[in-house]
Amino acid sequence: MTMQTPAPLARLPLMEGNEPVAQIAHYDALILDPPYQRGSVWGPTRQRNLIRSLMQGIPTGAVYLNVRDGDDIPVAVVDGKQRIETVRAFLAGNLSVPASWFADEYVAATVTTLDGPYVTFNGLTEVGQRRFERARFTVLRSHLSTVEEEAALFELVNYGGLAQGDTDEDRAVIDDTCDGSGWVILNPQWPAGTLPHRERCAGCTRCDPDGERDW
């Protein structure tokens, strides 16, 4: 396959902005699964590290969106799917993080884990929730005409990343909250008659020592 181009390379017009993570996550008109995208490959450790980075103002890389003129769902996520899915999971209360990341006055309720108290977005006070929602993504928007052009941009943005189909590096470590079953139990001492708060394990070496399970 040739890497030659029919004409000299021109600068790609990209509109850059900084937008609140909650605004991007709640945007309904997003195509998260264009054909060139990888699946949902981040495990809980990597997801929590993203939330921590956002809370600390650490740059997390640009989210690339392509505006498709005329489509019913007009915006394709070229790069940033894992980050958007992680923020959506946290805002929906499906991802917990260490409660110590927040000042005591921002935490209303916690769940007990082997790693100490964790908190979901729903367990934060209104002020605590607003503090997270103010975190921002750098967003770059393009107006490419075809899916093929989007796929080419995806490859250029991810030239140094994992190849499609590679496993999440999270599985190379032991998750201390994993009980070996493939589930991370967050409150083992839950009240009688209620279900435990639990999340899917990333497939760490405790529950998947040979790397044979397909999560």
Disulfide bonds with the S-S distance in Angstrom:
none
